[in-house]
């Protein structure tokens, strides 16, 4: 008996330890299950995979038949490619020359030029289809480049341009007149800030406002305040969502140092709601309402368009229901719900995504369009969440100041924007807005289908993305045909088309005509040929084989 007592004691201790560890194990398992199954939901794994991907590129002999196209199709593609290259050379000489002159000294430009298309094809595209990074004028819904070419603007200035370039020019000009007397005096406020704060509180339905220099900075401050007041560590973001380039909200590819206090979970998932209900370390949840267009998928740039699996899955009713469930859980658990409306704010409705989806957040961030086209970031929040110090602990503060916060020129341009937004006549632009843009998307899709073109568009109001109905490795070529037809795209190509709301039916018809013409020319040049039985899975397997060959020298 004496010899069995130590064994019994050890057994009891082991059981007690296991019992204590069991809830932690359960919580860890629940957290893992709440992540999206793709690499988008597994940031550490995505970084590991990114490090394993070797560089390789197709030479001119491989470029046109990387999908095993027969020689006649490869020749057809090659002829189309160099015909397009000749057009670019003739039409954009000044813009291309200036872009080449400055690119060695502008790191942003080097990045965007390199990542317009999948890396295997990038070098030849840069050599022959290099585009101009410069525009010299805008008017109505068009922009004009250095060579005098006029394009319909589908860039939306990264979301800034909601109401049209002329509208923002007016805001800036009138704002400059009002700020001129004070000039760029930083520190004291321009008196117009009082009107801005009142209007922002009315729009957001929240109590206080802080001004910042960018949308990224506004999101940073909202998260810092949430952590400060909840005394919790972790933020939750959803797979694929974008909240700026700072480290905590970019935990996977693109961030050299992985954050340790960020949970990237699946959107529209009951497993995620379970994690929010059960964990005690979550300070806030970040929602980018633009993700409603492609839940749990990254922003759809053409650099990742290796096959035809890109899709849009917008369901307003389903996404609204998801946000309501999220609101309920956050309220019960004391988690701060933050709407990041830097991109979509004021585009979907005058009251932003809160009004559009009928769900109230604890904090909202705005940016881009709010200052009449000038750089800005704004946080609106509940009074108890916006306070940056504690009355009972005067040394315990949440510091945030910036040299250009509340810049006089930004504040007066913002007032011009908000004054126009408050006008009943101006707000009529939102009447039937969704029906208008949904109808335009349907009309374009009907035309594409009628002409047998393997291209479709999906949209959240005036924000569109392009998807492809047949498997192909060459969908990224469409952006170059679209530019040749006089449609200006941002560097992500067909992943995001952003219309300003001042597009008339006649303007849109012209864009649709050019879009269909571009797709038709691309089809006739053979880029959408594919062998019988080809699938997106087959394409990905082929790419894996290429990577293995490049990695191991086979």
KEKOL-287150 format. One record per residue (C-alpha): x negated, y, z negated; residue in one letter; residue number from 1. Coordinates in Angstrom, 3 decimals. Each point is the difference from the previous one (the first is absolute). Layout:
N
        c1        c2        c3  residuo  num
         X         Y         Z        a  NUM
...
***
This chain:
554
        c1        c2        c3  residuo  num
     0.000     0.000     0.000        x    1
    -2.766     2.403    -0.866        x    2
    -1.610    -0.341     3.397        x    3
     3.325     0.683     1.771        x    4
     0.626     3.355    -1.680        x    5
    -2.548     1.996     2.045        x    6
     1.369    -1.556     3.161        x    7
     3.549     0.935    -0.986        x    8
    -1.133     3.520    -0.835        x    9
    -1.717     0.381     3.341        x   10
     3.057    -1.359     1.808        x   11
     2.258     2.426    -1.828        x   12
    -2.314     2.876     0.847        x   13
    -0.059    -1.044     3.659        x   14
     3.790    -0.170     0.117        x   15
     0.299     3.376    -1.681        x   16
    -2.482     1.480     2.479        x   17
     1.864    -1.517     2.929        x   18
     3.299     1.321    -1.342        x   19
    -1.478     3.473    -0.352        x   20
    -1.482    -0.132     3.482        x   21
     3.136    -1.408     1.637        x   22
     1.910     3.317     0.243        x   23
    -3.072     1.640     1.555        x   24
    -0.297    -2.826     2.499        x   25
     3.697     0.305     0.803        x   26
    -0.365     3.750     0.514        x   27
    -3.021    -0.525     2.239        x   28
     1.880    -2.542     2.104        x   29
     3.022     2.317     0.257        x   30
    -2.276     2.823     1.150        x   31
    -1.596    -2.192     2.654        x   32
     3.400    -1.148     1.247        x   33
     1.155     3.624     0.318        x   34
    -2.747     0.800     2.476        x   35
     0.873    -0.135     3.660        x   36
    -1.287    -3.171     1.647        x   37
    -1.934     1.876     2.690        x   38
    -3.465     1.506    -0.427        x   39
     1.804     3.321    -0.409        x   40
     1.146    -1.196    -3.409        x   41
    -3.384    -1.412    -1.072        x   42
    -2.496     2.837    -0.069        x   43
    -3.001    -1.970    -1.269        x   44
     0.521    -2.731     2.552        x   45
     0.457     2.535     2.809        x   46
    -3.328     1.636    -0.862        x   47
    -1.708    -3.373    -0.091        x   48
     1.453    -0.919     3.390        x   49
    -1.040     3.405     1.415        x   50
    -3.605    -0.671    -1.044        x   51
     0.092    -3.336     1.800        x   52
     1.239     1.403     3.306        x   53
    -3.017     0.239     2.329        x   54
    -0.410     2.653     2.647        x   55
     0.218    -1.153     3.572        x   56
     1.183     1.698     3.155        x   57
     1.064    -0.969     3.476        x   58
    -2.140     0.961     2.922        x   59
     1.604     0.964     3.280        x   60
     0.182    -3.630     1.107        x   61
     1.928    -1.086    -3.129        x   62
     1.996     3.152    -0.649        x   63
     2.762    -0.659     2.544        x   64
     0.607    -3.707    -0.599        x   65
    -0.424    -0.461    -3.758        x   66
     3.375    -1.784     0.128        x   67
    -1.223    -2.455     2.662        x   68
     1.690     1.886     2.799        x   69
    -0.763    -1.282     3.494        x   70
    -2.431     1.959     2.139        x   71
     2.685     1.714     2.075        x   72
     1.676     1.389    -3.149        x   73
    -3.361     1.057    -1.456        x   74
    -0.766     1.834     3.249        x   75
     3.435     1.645    -0.078        x   76
    -0.647     1.209    -3.550        x   77
    -3.481     1.205     0.856        x   78
     1.305     2.005     2.948        x   79
     2.684     1.560    -2.207        x   80
    -2.508     0.782    -2.750        x   81
    -2.411     1.834     2.271        x   82
     2.797     1.753     1.869        x   83
     1.138     1.321    -3.382        x   84
    -3.587     0.894    -0.892        x   85
    -0.301     2.022     3.201        x   86
     3.207     1.857    -0.819        x   87
    -1.314     0.830    -3.483        x   88
    -3.283     1.219     1.455        x   89
     1.719     2.266     2.515        x   90
     2.733     1.303    -2.283        x   91
    -1.803     0.600    -3.326        x   92
    -3.601     1.082     0.803        x   93
    -0.285     2.977    -2.387        x   94
     1.622    -1.734    -2.944        x   95
    -2.033    -3.179     0.425        x   96
    -3.240     1.943     0.371        x   97
     0.569     2.010    -3.184        x   98
     1.038    -3.136    -1.900        x   99
    -3.230    -1.719     1.061        x  100
    -2.015     3.082    -0.987        x  101
     1.291     0.170    -3.587        x  102
     0.692    -3.639    -0.830        x  103
    -3.522    -0.692    -1.248        x  104
     0.504     2.642    -2.690        x  105
     3.597    -0.693    -1.031        x  106
     0.295    -3.234    -1.972        x  107
     3.814     0.047     0.106        x  108
    -0.109     0.066     3.785        x  109
    -2.480    -2.867     0.160        x  110
     2.370    -2.084    -2.106        x  111
     3.177     0.755     1.945        x  112
    -1.644    -0.472     3.389        x  113
    -1.410    -3.375    -1.058        x  114
     3.233    -1.340    -1.520        x  115
     2.557     0.853     2.670        x  116
    -0.030    -3.620     1.230        x  117
    -1.078    -3.418    -1.343        x  118
    -3.775     0.031    -0.470        x  119
    -0.682    -2.703     2.596        x  120
     1.120     2.396     2.747        x  121
    -1.067     3.307    -1.537        x  122
    -3.304     0.694     1.741        x  123
     1.276    -0.253     3.572        x  124
     3.118     1.979    -0.871        x  125
    -2.099     2.781    -1.545        x  126
    -2.241     0.086     3.041        x  127
     2.754     0.181     2.611        x  128
     3.249     1.107    -1.672        x  129
    -1.384     2.431    -2.544        x  130
     2.576     2.646    -0.783        x  131
    -0.154     3.671    -0.894        x  132
     0.210     0.856    -3.695        x  133
     0.952     3.616     0.775        x  134
     3.193     1.946     0.659        x  135
     0.178     3.731     0.598        x  136
     3.696     0.907    -0.085        x  137
     3.469    -1.162    -0.994        x  138
     3.482     1.064     1.048        x  139
     3.367    -1.550    -0.684        x  140
    -0.564    -3.767    -0.118        x  141
    -3.176     0.088     2.099        x  142
    -3.735     0.492    -0.523        x  143
    -2.586     1.095     2.581        x  144
    -3.577    -1.267     0.171        x  145
    -3.212     1.786     1.038        x  146
     0.524    -1.007     3.627        x  147
     3.499     1.457     0.159        x  148
     1.831    -3.327    -0.158        x  149
     3.365     0.236    -1.767        x  150
     1.091    -2.957    -2.161        x  151
     3.174    -0.784    -1.872        x  152
    -1.142    -0.112    -3.619        x  153
     0.635    -3.336    -1.710        x  154
    -2.678     0.466    -2.661        x  155
     2.130     1.987    -2.410        x  156
    -3.231     1.398    -1.450        x  157
    -0.159    -3.032    -2.331        x  158
     3.516     0.765    -1.216        x  159
    -0.376     3.751    -0.480        x  160
     1.992     0.934     3.062        x  161
     3.628    -0.564    -0.921        x  162
     1.663     3.051     1.494        x  163
    -2.312     0.792     2.903        x  164
    -3.298     1.808     0.496        x  165
     1.649     3.361     0.682        x  166
     1.845    -0.206    -3.313        x  167
    -3.251    -0.492    -1.913        x  168
    -1.769     2.729     1.923        x  169
     2.711     2.387    -1.142        x  170
    -0.329    -1.161    -3.617        x  171
    -3.759     0.571     0.074        x  172
     0.183     3.398     1.738        x  173
     2.710     1.348    -2.291        x  174
    -1.698    -1.479    -3.044        x  175
    -3.295     1.665     0.931        x  176
     1.702     3.385     0.153        x  177
     1.376    -0.412    -3.509        x  178
    -3.279    -1.307    -1.443        x  179
    -2.242     2.562     1.685        x  180
     0.193     2.641    -2.728        x  181
    -1.304    -2.444    -2.620        x  182
    -2.220    -1.938     2.387        x  183
    -1.876    -3.136    -1.040        x  184
    -0.095     0.915    -3.690        x  185
    -0.120    -3.265    -1.912        x  186
     0.983    -0.491    -3.615        x  187
     2.944     2.346    -0.499        x  188
     3.260    -0.972     1.689        x  189
     1.637     1.787     2.886        x  190
     3.481     0.958    -1.276        x  191
     1.684    -2.039     2.735        x  192
    -0.924    -3.141    -1.929        x  193
     3.001     0.579    -2.282        x  194
     2.401    -0.503     2.905        x  195
    -1.894    -3.067     1.202        x  196
     0.127    -1.662    -3.397        x  197
     3.733     0.614    -0.362        x  198
     0.763    -1.417     3.439        x  199
    -2.235    -3.040    -0.511        x  200
     1.673    -0.804    -3.298        x  201
     3.418     0.347     1.641        x  202
    -0.992    -2.251     2.922        x  203
    -1.653    -2.702    -2.117        x  204
     2.464     0.175    -2.894        x  205
    -3.004     0.030    -2.350        x  206
    -1.223     2.423    -2.631        x  207
    -3.530     1.143     0.757        x  208
    -2.434     0.439     2.863        x  209
    -3.776    -0.097     0.438        x  210
    -1.819     1.058     3.159        x  211
    -2.992    -1.744     1.529        x  212
    -2.128     0.127     3.128        x  213
     1.182    -3.141     1.791        x  214
     2.483    -2.840    -0.176        x  215
    -2.748    -2.359    -1.133        x  216
    -0.810     2.303    -2.901        x  217
     3.670     0.316    -0.954        x  218
     0.379    -3.789    -0.225        x  219
    -3.192    -0.208    -2.073        x  220
     1.410     2.472    -2.508        x  221
     3.399    -1.701    -0.193        x  222
    -1.664    -3.321    -0.838        x  223
    -2.334     1.627    -2.552        x  224
     2.931     1.636    -1.770        x  225
     1.969    -3.256    -0.025        x  226
    -2.915    -1.794    -1.627        x  227
    -0.551     2.843    -2.439        x  228
     3.580     0.055    -1.262        x  229
     0.770    -3.715     0.004        x  230
    -3.429    -0.873    -1.466        x  231
    -0.101    -2.915     2.413        x  232
    -2.709    -0.844     2.476        x  233
     1.327    -1.488     3.217        x  234
     1.773     1.343     3.041        x  235
     2.050    -2.127     2.365        x  236
    -0.150     0.631     3.728        x  237
     1.588    -2.107     2.696        x  238
    -1.790    -2.051     2.632        x  239
    -0.766     2.082     3.066        x  240
     1.011     3.352    -1.457        x  241
    -2.128     3.093     0.488        x  242
    -0.417     2.622    -2.721        x  243
    -3.132     1.817     1.145        x  244
    -3.595    -1.106     0.114        x  245
    -0.931     0.094    -3.692        x  246
    -1.233    -3.185    -1.601        x  247
     2.841    -1.069    -2.289        x  248
     2.551    -0.184     2.827        x  249
    -2.270    -1.565     2.611        x  250
    -1.170    -3.170    -1.707        x  251
    -0.821    -2.079     3.060        x  252
    -1.799     0.664     3.261        x  253
    -1.159     3.603     0.229        x  254
    -0.977     0.394    -3.649        x  255
    -3.646    -0.846    -0.825        x  256
     0.813    -0.499    -3.702        x  257
     3.056    -2.021    -1.003        x  258
     2.144     1.598    -2.723        x  259
     0.720    -2.055    -3.096        x  260
     3.238     1.645    -1.107        x  261
     2.168    -0.389     3.107        x  262
     2.529    -2.731     0.710        x  263
     0.868    -0.416     3.688        x  264
     3.324    -1.823     0.089        x  265
     2.562    -1.038     2.584        x  266
     2.721     2.479     0.829        x  267
     3.670    -1.049    -0.032        x  268
    -0.830    -3.014    -2.187        x  269
     1.732    -1.373    -3.085        x  270
    -3.378    -1.333    -1.156        x  271
    -1.292     3.567    -0.099        x  272
     2.981     1.100    -2.076        x  273
    -0.779    -2.846    -2.428        x  274
    -3.558     1.302    -0.421        x  275
     1.306     3.502    -0.676        x  276
     2.447    -1.375    -2.574        x  277
    -2.587    -2.039    -1.893        x  278
    -3.384     1.763     0.047        x  279
    -0.875     2.673    -2.548        x  280
    -2.926     1.665     1.795        x  281
     1.807     1.607     2.966        x  282
     0.072     3.804    -0.112        x  283
     1.597     0.762     3.346        x  284
     1.290    -1.330     3.287        x  285
    -0.878     1.801     3.248        x  286
     2.507    -0.111     2.852        x  287
    -0.721     1.249     3.492        x  288
     3.462     0.061     1.640        x  289
    -1.589    -0.309     3.447        x  290
    -0.674    -3.658    -0.848        x  291
     3.700    -0.615     0.620        x  292
    -0.972    -0.170     3.690        x  293
    -2.492    -2.838    -0.528        x  294
     0.144    -1.389    -3.578        x  295
    -3.191    -1.685    -1.201        x  296
    -1.888     0.845     3.181        x  297
    -2.833     2.460     0.456        x  298
     0.446     3.195     1.980        x  299
     0.197    -1.391     3.550        x  300
    -3.060     1.395     1.760        x  301
    -0.971    -1.376     3.416        x  302
    -3.467    -0.909    -1.284        x  303
     1.639    -3.019    -1.685        x  304
     2.240    -0.851     2.963        x  305
    -1.655    -3.331     0.785        x  306
     3.241    -1.769     0.946        x  307
     3.740     0.750     0.149        x  308
     0.972    -0.709    -3.592        x  309
     0.557     3.654    -0.905        x  310
     3.644     0.631    -0.825        x  311
     2.332     2.491    -1.618        x  312
     2.581    -1.210    -2.495        x  313
     1.882     3.096    -1.063        x  314
     3.228    -0.725    -1.884        x  315
     1.218     3.113    -1.771        x  316
     2.581    -1.795    -2.132        x  317
    -2.447    -2.691    -1.136        x  318
    -2.738     2.504    -0.774        x  319
     2.434     2.203    -1.914        x  320
     1.056    -2.983    -2.094        x  321
    -3.668    -0.789    -0.686        x  322
    -0.685     3.541    -1.184        x  323
     3.041    -0.109    -2.294        x  324
    -1.235    -3.214    -1.601        x  325
    -3.441     1.535    -0.363        x  326
     1.519     3.082    -1.636        x  327
     1.934    -2.148    -2.475        x  328
    -3.027    -2.067    -1.036        x  329
    -2.270     3.042    -0.342        x  330
     2.569     1.753    -2.174        x  331
     0.357    -2.989    -2.323        x  332
    -3.749    -0.540    -0.297        x  333
    -1.067     3.637    -0.309        x  334
    -1.971    -0.207     3.262        x  335
    -0.404     3.224     1.975        x  336
     1.533    -0.295     3.471        x  337
    -1.892     2.206     2.477        x  338
     1.237     0.717     3.510        x  339
    -2.881     0.910     2.269        x  340
     1.777     2.201     2.549        x  341
    -3.138     1.600     1.384        x  342
     0.791    -1.497     3.405        x  343
     3.802    -0.240     0.142        x  344
     1.006     2.922    -2.227        x  345
     2.623     2.248     1.684        x  346
     0.010    -2.126     3.164        x  347
     2.780    -2.408    -0.980        x  348
     2.132     2.498    -1.911        x  349
    -0.280     3.498    -1.458        x  350
    -0.312    -1.597    -3.439        x  351
    -2.557    -2.530     1.201        x  352
     0.072    -3.741    -0.591        x  353
     1.747     0.417    -3.343        x  354
     3.003     1.446     1.803        x  355
    -0.265    -2.335     2.979        x  356
    -0.062    -3.203    -2.070        x  357
     2.034     1.345    -2.918        x  358
    -2.612    -0.959    -2.596        x  359
    -1.605     2.389    -2.482        x  360
    -3.693    -0.238    -0.847        x  361
    -1.807     1.181    -3.141        x  362
    -2.658     1.747     2.055        x  363
    -0.179     0.944     3.680        x  364
    -3.012     1.060     2.030        x  365
     0.258     2.199     3.081        x  366
    -2.514     1.366     2.479        x  367
    -0.675     0.550     3.710        x  368
     3.077     1.826     1.300        x  369
     0.873     1.825    -3.220        x  370
    -2.410     2.919     0.391        x  371
     1.133     0.868     3.481        x  372
    -2.839    -2.016     1.516        x  373
    -2.792     1.018    -2.391        x  374
    -1.756    -2.520    -2.305        x  375
     1.819    -0.633    -3.266        x  376
     0.998    -2.605    -2.552        x  377
     2.801     0.278    -2.548        x  378
     1.087    -2.063    -2.991        x  379
     3.529     0.410    -1.329        x  380
     0.858    -1.842    -3.185        x  381
     1.932    -0.281    -3.233        x  382
    -1.096     2.449    -2.651        x  383
    -1.233    -2.699    -2.369        x  384
    -2.214    -1.459     2.736        x  385
    -1.497     3.228     1.343        x  386
    -1.513     1.277    -3.254        x  387
    -3.827    -0.175     0.057        x  388
    -0.686     0.199    -3.720        x  389
     1.340    -1.235    -3.323        x  390
     1.209     2.416    -2.652        x  391
    -1.057    -2.320    -2.808        x  392
    -3.457    -0.776     1.459        x  393
    -1.370     3.195     1.600        x  394
    -3.182    -1.657     1.310        x  395
     1.961    -2.737     1.789        x  396
     0.676     1.507     3.409        x  397
     0.596    -1.152     3.596        x  398
    -2.073     2.548     1.897        x  399
     0.842     0.981     3.580        x  400
    -0.935     3.240     1.731        x  401
    -1.152     0.825     3.497        x  402
    -1.565     3.050     1.600        x  403
     2.577     0.256     2.767        x  404
     3.097    -1.051    -1.937        x  405
     2.717     2.628     0.577        x  406
    -1.983     1.819     2.698        x  407
     1.903     3.236     0.871        x  408
     0.163    -0.756     3.735        x  409
     1.241    -3.513    -0.674        x  410
     2.614     1.227    -2.466        x  411
     1.434     2.650     2.342        x  412
     0.120    -2.443     2.923        x  413
     1.729    -2.477    -2.329        x  414
     2.605     2.600    -0.896        x  415
     0.667     0.590     3.687        x  416
     0.508    -3.743     0.443        x  417
     2.232    -0.404    -3.050        x  418
     2.056     3.115     0.843        x  419
     0.820    -1.416     3.413        x  420
     0.726    -3.429    -1.484        x  421
     2.493     1.576    -2.418        x  422
     1.980     1.672     2.797        x  423
     3.331    -1.768     0.705        x  424
    -0.424     0.651     3.721        x  425
    -3.447    -1.561    -0.009        x  426
     1.123    -2.992    -2.059        x  427
     2.457    -0.875     2.738        x  428
    -2.979    -1.623     1.764        x  429
     0.526    -2.970    -2.336        x  430
     3.610    -0.528     1.117        x  431
     0.132    -3.293     1.864        x  432
    -3.789    -0.179    -0.022        x  433
    -0.302    -3.733    -0.549        x  434
     2.679    -0.815     2.567        x  435
    -1.810     2.160     2.566        x  436
    -3.372    -1.685    -0.419        x  437
     1.446    -3.502    -0.321        x  438
     1.903     0.622     3.221        x  439
    -3.150     1.157     1.768        x  440
    -1.898    -3.087    -1.153        x  441
     2.798    -2.271     1.227        x  442
     0.118     1.754     3.361        x  443
    -3.731    -0.412     0.534        x  444
     0.091    -3.647    -1.061        x  445
     2.852    -0.641     2.435        x  446
    -2.042     1.489     2.844        x  447
    -3.083    -2.031    -0.920        x  448
     2.031    -3.211    -0.162        x  449
     1.768     0.721     3.294        x  450
    -3.357     0.347     1.763        x  451
    -1.418    -3.146    -1.558        x  452
    -2.699     1.851    -1.940        x  453
    -1.256    -1.776    -3.170        x  454
     0.105     3.131    -2.145        x  455
     2.491     1.193    -2.609        x  456
     0.172     2.846    -2.506        x  457
     1.134    -0.001    -3.614        x  458
     0.681     3.082    -2.064        x  459
     0.820     1.690    -3.251        x  460
     1.723     3.065     1.384        x  461
    -2.643     1.932     2.000        x  462
    -2.946    -2.190    -1.097        x  463
    -0.520    -2.812     2.495        x  464
    -2.238    -2.988     0.513        x  465
    -0.492    -2.137     3.103        x  466
     0.188    -3.792    -0.040        x  467
    -0.511    -2.604     2.697        x  468
     2.221    -2.929     0.926        x  469
    -2.502    -2.292     1.734        x  470
    -3.360    -1.247    -1.335        x  471
    -2.967     1.985     1.312        x  472
    -3.498     1.101    -1.015        x  473
     0.261     3.179     2.040        x  474
     2.960     1.916    -1.459        x  475
    -2.380     2.728    -1.194        x  476
    -0.512     1.033     3.641        x  477
     3.478     1.561     0.048        x  478
    -1.249     3.074    -1.867        x  479
    -2.266     0.881     2.935        x  480
     2.790    -0.335     2.555        x  481
     2.231     2.169    -2.204        x  482
    -2.651     2.716    -0.224        x  483
    -0.413    -0.118     3.777        x  484
     3.745     0.690     0.288        x  485
    -0.364     3.144    -2.121        x  486
     0.989    -1.285    -3.449        x  487
    -2.281     1.164    -2.828        x  488
    -0.634    -2.687    -2.633        x  489
    -1.926     0.055    -3.248        x  490
    -3.071    -2.187    -0.328        x  491
     2.058    -2.971    -1.243        x  492
     1.533    -0.260     3.467        x  493
     3.396    -1.684     0.290        x  494
     0.128    -0.904    -3.679        x  495
     1.722     3.226    -0.907        x  496
     1.862     2.443     2.231        x  497
     1.242     3.055    -1.893        x  498
     2.541     2.285     1.623        x  499
     0.764     3.496    -1.232        x  500
     3.697     0.579    -0.571        x  501
     0.215     2.697     2.674        x  502
    -0.126    -2.564     2.818        x  503
     3.041     0.579     2.210        x  504
     1.719    -2.746     1.938        x  505
    -1.725     1.290     3.143        x  506
    -3.401    -0.086    -1.726        x  507
     0.573    -3.528    -1.206        x  508
     1.183    -1.191     3.411        x  509
    -3.259     1.261     1.486        x  510
    -1.995    -1.853    -2.679        x  511
     2.007    -3.179     0.606        x  512
    -0.595     0.247     3.757        x  513
    -3.740     0.315    -0.567        x  514
    -0.035    -2.805    -2.548        x  515
     1.737    -2.410     2.356        x  516
    -2.267     1.054     2.896        x  517
    -3.098    -0.656    -2.110        x  518
     1.210    -3.442    -1.079        x  519
     0.936    -0.886     3.571        x  520
    -3.470     0.955     1.304        x  521
    -1.653    -1.997    -2.751        x  522
     2.066    -3.048     0.902        x  523
    -0.801     0.356     3.712        x  524
    -3.702     0.154    -0.866        x  525
     0.267    -3.472    -1.547        x  526
    -0.660     0.769    -3.666        x  527
     3.081    -1.904    -1.173        x  528
    -0.705    -3.174     1.927        x  529
    -0.174    -2.989    -2.316        x  530
    -0.253    -3.694     0.545        x  531
     2.976    -2.205    -0.710        x  532
     0.313    -0.972    -3.652        x  533
    -2.202     2.773    -1.363        x  534
     0.983     1.117    -3.508        x  535
    -1.278     2.573    -2.460        x  536
    -1.335    -2.889    -2.074        x  537
    -1.982    -1.258     3.003        x  538
    -1.506     3.458     0.457        x  539
    -1.088     0.187    -3.621        x  540
    -1.554    -3.452     0.200        x  541
    -1.949     1.067     3.071        x  542
    -1.283     3.075    -1.827        x  543
    -1.086    -2.169    -2.933        x  544
    -1.933    -2.206     2.422        x  545
    -1.705     3.071     1.470        x  546
    -0.932     1.197    -3.471        x  547
    -1.413    -3.385    -0.939        x  548
    -2.049    -0.070     3.194        x  549
    -1.329     3.509    -0.704        x  550
    -0.735    -0.866    -3.632        x  551
    -1.779    -3.257     0.623        x  552
    -1.477     0.735     3.417        x  553
     1.927    -2.653     1.900        x  554
***
